[in-house]
Amino acid sequence: MSHENESKIDTSPIEVLTEQYRAEIHKYREREGLHIKTENQLKGTKQIVLDMSATIRQLKTDDNFQAEIARLREEIQLLEMQIKK
């Protein structure tokens, strides 16, 4: 092919396909990024729930906590009695 024939080749269909491909790749990367972000948020939320659940279980069974609840209830009763006087 001579230099004259090379300059006459129409590359516009290739350019259009290339732009479409780039746009599709960009959309895919955005979706992938959103997926990763959502997955990370889900993992973080799951860990928070697990931590809170473990803490609640510990507080329910902790004798010191139960003793503190009893002490505070007594204090509330004393304060209520003082208010009534």
Residue pairs with C-beta under 8 A, 6 or more apart in sequence:
59 65
